[in-house]
Amino acid sequence: MTFTITTDGAALSLEVLIRPEIRAASEVELPADYPPFAFGLLPGEGDEYIVTDGGMKGQRGFFSRDENRRVIGVDLAGRLFARVL
């Protein structure tokens, strides 16, 4: 899967998609991708978030950081997505 975070300057959104090559190789029909959904940071150090709308509303996750506090990964529903620059 791919996991993309974007902002319009006022709000954050997540897009989680099944990779096209995984869809093509699957012998069964995979579920449709959700459209991007909004999320908000929870109080604290800004490492935890909650999805606020869409098909994953209510899901929580967190950001993983290195020793310099740079985001190196994002967890969503128990899956860790490594940051790719």
N, CA and C atoms as a LAMMPS dump frame, in Angstrom:
ITEM: TIMESTEP
0
ITEM: NUMBER OF ATOMS
255
ITEM: BOX BOUNDS ff ff ff
-5.0000000000000000e+02 5.0000000000000000e+02
-5.0000000000000000e+02 5.0000000000000000e+02
-5.0000000000000000e+02 5.0000000000000000e+02
ITEM: ATOMS id mol type element x y z
1 1 1 N 0.839 -1.17 0
2 1 2 C 0 0 0
3 1 3 C 0.888 1.238 0
4 2 1 N 0.311 2.325 -0.464
5 2 2 C 0.972 3.62 -0.357
6 2 3 C 0.159 4.492 0.586
7 3 1 N 0.82 5.38 1.258
8 3 2 C 0.224 6.235 2.278
9 3 3 C 0.763 7.63 2.023
10 4 1 N -0.114 8.57 1.677
11 4 2 C 0.324 9.922 1.341
12 4 3 C -0.399 10.926 2.228
13 5 1 N 0.37 11.816 2.837
14 5 2 C -0.188 12.904 3.65
15 5 3 C -0.044 14.194 2.863
16 6 1 N -1.142 14.954 2.775
17 6 2 C -1.097 16.254 2.104
18 6 3 C -1.772 17.296 2.978
19 7 1 N -1.532 18.56 2.643
20 7 2 C -2.201 19.659 3.331
21 7 3 C -2.54 20.749 2.33
22 8 1 N -3.607 21.456 2.622
23 8 2 C -3.958 22.621 1.816
24 8 3 C -3.598 23.899 2.567
25 9 1 N -2.853 23.752 3.64
26 9 2 C -2.469 24.881 4.476
27 9 3 C -3.379 25.062 5.679
28 10 1 N -4.575 24.474 5.629
29 10 2 C -5.512 24.596 6.736
30 10 3 C -5.867 23.24 7.335
31 11 1 N -5.845 22.192 6.531
32 11 2 C -6.244 20.864 6.997
33 11 3 C -5.297 19.809 6.436
34 12 1 N -5.261 18.674 7.112
35 12 2 C -4.441 17.538 6.685
36 12 3 C -5.334 16.456 6.102
37 13 1 N -4.826 15.731 5.113
38 13 2 C -5.576 14.587 4.596
39 13 3 C -4.625 13.425 4.323
40 14 1 N -5.19 12.223 4.368
41 14 2 C -4.46 10.987 4.119
42 14 3 C -5.052 10.31 2.905
43 15 1 N -4.189 9.699 2.121
44 15 2 C -4.655 8.861 1.025
45 15 3 C -3.904 7.541 1.143
46 16 1 N -4.653 6.456 1.248
47 16 2 C -4.077 5.128 1.369
48 16 3 C -4.585 4.315 0.183
49 17 1 N -3.645 3.839 -0.64
50 17 2 C -4.016 3.128 -1.862
51 17 3 C -3.31 1.783 -1.938
52 18 1 N -3.991 0.803 -2.505
53 18 2 C -3.346 -0.47 -2.822
54 18 3 C -2.509 -0.242 -4.07
55 19 1 N -1.273 -0.695 -4.047
56 19 2 C -0.376 -0.5 -5.189
57 19 3 C -0.951 -1.171 -6.443
58 20 1 N -0.848 -0.505 -7.601
59 20 2 C -1.387 -1.07 -8.84
60 20 3 C -0.835 -2.458 -9.172
61 21 1 N 0.448 -2.69 -8.903
62 21 2 C 1.026 -3.997 -9.21
63 21 3 C 0.455 -5.102 -8.321
64 22 1 N 0.041 -4.741 -7.109
65 22 2 C -0.603 -5.715 -6.222
66 22 3 C -1.999 -6.03 -6.749
67 23 1 N -2.718 -5.004 -7.163
68 23 2 C -4.047 -5.238 -7.76
69 23 3 C -3.938 -6.135 -8.993
70 24 1 N -2.971 -5.843 -9.861
71 24 2 C -2.814 -6.6 -11.102
72 24 3 C -2.454 -8.062 -10.831
73 25 1 N -1.688 -8.313 -9.782
74 25 2 C -1.24 -9.674 -9.488
75 25 3 C -2.247 -10.49 -8.672
76 26 1 N -3.25 -9.834 -8.11
77 26 2 C -4.21 -10.523 -7.254
78 26 3 C -5.123 -11.441 -8.066
79 27 1 N -5.358 -12.616 -7.516
80 27 2 C -6.268 -13.564 -8.156
81 27 3 C -7.716 -13.327 -7.742
82 28 1 N -7.918 -12.491 -6.725
83 28 2 C -9.264 -12.132 -6.277
84 28 3 C -9.428 -10.624 -6.399
85 29 1 N -10.66 -10.187 -6.497
86 29 2 C -10.908 -8.75 -6.592
87 29 3 C -10.656 -8.104 -5.234
88 30 1 N -9.798 -7.114 -5.209
89 30 2 C -9.475 -6.4 -3.976
90 30 3 C -10.477 -5.276 -3.761
91 31 1 N -10.687 -4.87 -2.498
92 31 2 C -11.634 -3.781 -2.244
93 31 3 C -11.186 -2.484 -2.912
94 32 1 N -12.146 -1.646 -3.208
95 32 2 C -11.854 -0.342 -3.818
96 32 3 C -11.073 0.525 -2.835
97 33 1 N -10.257 1.419 -3.366
98 33 2 C -9.544 2.389 -2.534
99 33 3 C -10.524 3.432 -2.034
100 34 1 N -10.26 3.939 -0.832
101 34 2 C -11.047 5.044 -0.297
102 34 3 C -10.548 6.349 -0.901
103 35 1 N -11.435 7.334 -1.046
104 35 2 C -10.933 8.662 -1.406
105 35 3 C -10.142 9.228 -0.223
106 36 1 N -9.309 10.241 -0.431
107 36 2 C -8.555 10.829 0.687
108 36 3 C -9.492 11.248 1.82
109 37 1 N -9.018 11.13 3.034
110 37 2 C -9.838 11.478 4.191
111 37 3 C -9.073 12.392 5.139
112 38 1 N -9.836 13.226 5.847
113 38 2 C -9.254 14.207 6.773
114 38 3 C -8.826 13.53 8.064
115 39 1 N -7.783 14.084 8.683
116 39 2 C -7.377 13.631 10.002
117 39 3 C -6.897 14.812 10.815
118 40 1 N -6.865 14.646 12.124
119 40 2 C -6.413 15.711 13.007
120 40 3 C -5.458 15.168 14.043
121 41 1 N -4.56 16.009 14.483
122 41 2 C -3.6 15.634 15.511
123 41 3 C -4.279 15.665 16.874
124 42 1 N -3.949 14.702 17.715
125 42 2 C -4.492 14.646 19.065
126 42 3 C -3.616 15.478 19.997
127 43 1 N -4.173 15.947 21.119
128 43 2 C -3.382 16.749 22.06
129 43 3 C -2.137 15.995 22.514
130 44 1 N -1.101 16.726 22.788
131 44 2 C 0.162 16.131 23.224
132 44 3 C 1.295 16.649 22.37
133 45 1 N 2.217 15.775 22.047
134 45 2 C 3.397 16.179 21.283
135 45 3 C 3.172 16.147 19.777
136 46 1 N 1.961 15.857 19.326
137 46 2 C 1.671 15.846 17.9
138 46 3 C 2.027 14.554 17.205
139 47 1 N 2.264 13.487 17.985
140 47 2 C 2.635 12.212 17.385
141 47 3 C 1.437 11.302 17.131
142 48 1 N 0.315 11.568 17.762
143 48 2 C -0.87 10.736 17.577
144 48 3 C -1.941 11.504 16.813
145 49 1 N -2.712 10.777 16.001
146 49 2 C -3.759 11.409 15.212
147 49 3 C -4.999 10.527 15.172
148 50 1 N -6.101 11.112 14.696
149 50 2 C -7.346 10.385 14.507
150 50 3 C -7.951 10.805 13.172
151 51 1 N -8.48 9.831 12.44
152 51 2 C -9.157 10.105 11.175
153 51 3 C -10.527 10.677 11.512
154 52 1 N -10.887 11.806 10.901
155 52 2 C -12.111 12.519 11.275
156 52 3 C -13.261 12.368 10.295
157 53 1 N -13.018 11.747 9.125
158 53 2 C -14.137 11.501 8.203
159 53 3 C -13.769 10.388 7.227
160 54 1 N -14.723 10.009 6.412
161 54 2 C -14.48 9.003 5.383
162 54 3 C -14.574 7.579 5.89
163 55 1 N -14.137 6.651 5.067
164 55 2 C -14.274 5.232 5.33
165 55 3 C -13.471 4.713 6.502
166 56 1 N -12.518 5.475 6.971
167 56 2 C -11.703 5.045 8.112
168 56 3 C -11.91 5.945 9.332
169 57 1 N -13.032 6.653 9.367
170 57 2 C -13.331 7.567 10.473
171 57 3 C -13.19 6.843 11.809
172 58 1 N -12.494 7.496 12.723
173 58 2 C -12.298 6.956 14.061
174 58 3 C -11.012 6.167 14.232
175 59 1 N -10.369 5.784 13.131
176 59 2 C -9.088 5.072 13.232
177 59 3 C -8.047 6.013 13.825
178 60 1 N -7.199 5.45 14.652
179 60 2 C -6.123 6.229 15.25
180 60 3 C -4.785 5.724 14.75
181 61 1 N -3.803 6.575 14.811
182 61 2 C -2.455 6.197 14.423
183 61 3 C -1.448 7.103 15.091
184 62 1 N -0.2 6.902 14.722
185 62 2 C 0.852 7.731 15.307
186 62 3 C 2.009 7.857 14.331
187 63 1 N 2.809 8.872 14.55
188 63 2 C 4.019 9.126 13.779
189 63 3 C 5.206 8.553 14.553
190 64 1 N 6.103 7.866 13.872
191 64 2 C 7.36 7.404 14.466
192 64 3 C 8.434 8.421 14.106
193 65 1 N 9.297 8.705 15.058
194 65 2 C 10.327 9.724 14.839
195 65 3 C 11.71 9.174 15.164
196 66 1 N 12.731 9.764 14.544
197 66 2 C 14.098 9.387 14.864
198 66 3 C 14.588 10.227 16.045
199 67 1 N 15.862 10.072 16.391
200 67 2 C 16.419 10.772 17.55
201 67 3 C 16.419 12.286 17.389
202 68 1 N 16.278 12.783 16.155
203 68 2 C 16.198 14.225 15.901
204 68 3 C 14.766 14.71 15.742
205 69 1 N 13.806 13.843 16.049
206 69 2 C 12.355 14.13 15.997
207 69 3 C 11.829 14.247 14.573
208 70 1 N 12.578 13.798 13.56
209 70 2 C 12.072 13.774 12.184
210 70 3 C 11.153 12.575 12.017
211 71 1 N 10.057 12.781 11.32
212 71 2 C 9.126 11.676 11.07
213 71 3 C 9.799 10.678 10.135
214 72 1 N 9.811 9.407 10.55
215 72 2 C 10.405 8.346 9.734
216 72 3 C 9.372 7.289 9.349
217 73 1 N 8.176 7.382 9.925
218 73 2 C 7.135 6.422 9.597
219 73 3 C 5.809 6.854 10.189
220 74 1 N 4.736 6.247 9.67
221 74 2 C 3.398 6.543 10.159
222 74 3 C 2.659 5.215 10.329
223 75 1 N 2.022 5.048 11.484
224 75 2 C 1.217 3.871 11.75
225 75 3 C -0.246 4.197 11.461
226 76 1 N -0.931 3.27 10.806
227 76 2 C -2.381 3.374 10.623
228 76 3 C -2.945 1.984 10.804
229 77 1 N -3.817 1.829 11.793
230 77 2 C -4.505 0.562 12.054
231 77 3 C -3.529 -0.6 12.198
232 78 1 N -2.393 -0.347 12.861
233 78 2 C -1.434 -1.401 13.109
234 78 3 C -0.445 -1.669 11.983
235 79 1 N -0.514 -0.903 10.91
236 79 2 C 0.445 -1.057 9.81
237 79 3 C 1.381 0.139 9.817
238 80 1 N 2.66 -0.134 9.743
239 80 2 C 3.644 0.94 9.748
240 80 3 C 4.103 1.225 8.322
241 81 1 N 3.958 2.461 7.927
242 81 2 C 4.377 2.921 6.609
243 81 3 C 5.67 3.715 6.793
244 82 1 N 6.762 3.262 6.194
245 82 2 C 8.043 3.952 6.294
246 82 3 C 8.03 5.189 5.391
247 83 1 N 8.653 6.239 5.85
248 83 2 C 8.727 7.47 5.075
249 83 3 C 9.668 7.287 3.893
250 84 1 N 9.211 7.732 2.735
251 84 2 C 10.023 7.704 1.513
252 84 3 C 10.126 9.127 1.026
253 85 1 N 11.348 9.596 0.835
254 85 2 C 11.54 10.974 0.377
255 85 3 C 11.565 11.046 -1.114
